[in-house]
Amino acid sequence: MYIYTHKGILSTLFEFLPMELEIFVSLFLFLLSIFILFRRRKHPNRLPPGSLGLPLLGQSLDLLKALKADKVEEWFQEGINKHGPIWKANLFGHPTIVLHGPAANKFIYTCDSNVLANTQPPSISRVLGSRNIIELIGHDHKRVRAALASFLKLEVLKQYVAKVDEEIRYHLQTHWIGQHEVQVQPLIKTLTFNVICSLLFGIERGPKRDKLLPHFHDMIEGVLAVPINLPFTKFSRGISARRNLLPMLIGIVREKREALQEQTQEINPHKDLITSLISIHDDDGSPTMSDDEIIDNIIVVMVAGYDTTSVLLTLLVRLLADNESVYSKIVSEQEEIAMSKAPGEALTWEDLTKMKYSWRVACEMLRINPPIALAFRRARQDIEYKGFIIPKGWQVLLSSSMTHMDQDIFQNPTIFDPNRFDKHAPQPPPFSFVAFGAGPRMCPGIELAKMETLAMMHRLVTQFTWELIKKDESFKRSPMAEFDQGLLVQITPIRKSKASL
C-alpha cells in the first residue's frame, strides 16, 4: 500500500510534456509554496550539498526523462557522484533531500509518521478519498491497517486460493485459448481487476462487475493526473468516476451489512474484504471503521493491487520468453505439481508452497524491476539525519532501485539470479530488499500478490508456450512499467497437459 508517491505528477507530465502551457500551469500551482519555503529556510549551513536549480523546474525534467528511459539508477548515481550520498534537489515544485541505501530505507519506512509523513499529491485524496490508509497517520493509520490486515493475512487468504485459481482459468479460457496473438499487459490487468472484484467486493462475474470497470479505469487515470479540474482533463474524469462509483459502493456495503444482520446462522466474517471490515468492532461494540473509511480503503486496495501485480506478471512473461534456463526450471517445478492434480482440479495453498523456485524468480524480478521506483515523504518538522538537517516542509526522496542494484549488497546486481533468494544463500542486510516496502508501511497485500503471481505462472506454463513478437519491445515508466504495445506475444496451447481447464 505504499505505492502512491508523486507518480500522479510524474505520469501526467510525461503525457503533457509537449504541451508547454499545461506544464506551466501545473508547476505554477507550486510557486507560492516554494517561495514560502525558500523564505523560511533554516539551517543553511547544515543542508546537504546540491543545487535547487531553477525556482520552478529544478531537476524535475531530468528525473522525468530518466524515468521514461528506465534509467533512474543513472540519475541517482550522477547526483551521488557530484554531491555525495545525501544531496538536495528541487523536484516537482518542492525542495527535496535525496537518500538511498539500507540505512535510508530503514529511516524512511520506520520513522514516526508525525515526523516524516507519507504525503501524497492532491489528486490522491481527491480521487481515492481523504480517509484512505495512505493519507492516515498515527492511531488512525494503525487502526485501519489492522482492519485491512485481518482479511489480507495469510491465514485468511489460504482459503481463497481455489477462488483465485478459478478466476485465472476462466480468464485464460475467455481471452487466451483460441488466440494466436495476445497483448499480455492489458489482459493481465483485466485479470487482476476480476480477482479484486471477487475477493474484495464479493461480486461474481456479471453486469454489476462490468459496470464497475469503466469507472475504475477513469478513476485510476485520475489518480495519476495533475490536479487541474477542467472538463477535458483526466483528473476531472477521475473525480467524475469516483462520484459515479460511490453510489455503487455504498449500495454494496449496505447489501453486505443487511446480509450480516439477516443471517440466522453465523456467517463467515472473511467472506470478502467488505464483509470483513463491516464485521470488525471495537471493545465497546462500535464499528472499527466508518462507512466512509470502508469505501475509501476498498478503493485504495483495489487501485494498489491493480497495477503492481499486473506489471510483475507481464515482466515475468517477457523473462520466460527470453531466458531458457529459468523457463525450463519453472516448467519442471510446475509440471511436477500439475502431475499430482486431477484434470480440472483447483490449486491449493499446499500447491503454492511447493513453487519455491517460481517465487524466487518473482522476487529477483522485483529486485531488478521494483513496481515503484521512487518513494516520497514530507518532513513535518526539522529532522536531523547523518549530520544534516531536513527542514520542515521539505520532501524526502528514496529509490529502492539504488539499494537493489548496489554491488556491495547484491553481487553482480545486473545479472538475473533467482538463487539470491534461496533460503541457504547469504541474506542481504535488513532493509536492503524493499520491493514491498518495510516496517509499518510494508504492503499488507503481499500475500495476495504472491498468490495471484504463483497461480497465474502455474496456469500459463502448463497450458501455453509463447514467443515475443517484438523481441525489442521496450517499456517506459509513467511511473509504472508500461510496454509500448502491451507486450505482444504469439501463443501456442500445450495439448497434453494435466492442468486442463
Secondary structure, DSSP 8 states (H G I E B T S, - for coil): ----SSHHHHHHHHHHTT-HHHHHHHHHTTHHHHHHHHHH---GGGS-SB---STTTTTHHHHHHHHHTT-HHHHHHHHHHHH-SSEEEEETTEEEEEE-SHHHHHHHHHS-TTTEE----HHHHHHH-TTSTTT--HHHHHHHHHHHHHHHSHHHHGGGHHHHHHHHHHHHHHHTTT-SEEEHHHHHHHHHHHHHIIIII---SSHHHHHHHHHHHHHHHHHTS-----TTSHHHHHHHHHHHHHHHHHHHHHHHHHHHHH-SS---TTSSHHHHHHH-B-TTS-BSS-HHHHHHHHHHHHHHHHHHHHHHHHHHHHHHHH-HHHHHHHHHHHHHHHHTS-TT----HHHHHT-HHHHHHHHHHHHHS-S--EEEEEESS-EEETTEEE-TT-EEEEEHHHHHT-TTTSSSTTS--GGGGSTTS----TTS--TT--GGGS-TTHHHHHHHHHHHHHHHHHHEEEEESSTT--EEESSSEEETTS-EEEEEE-SS-SS--
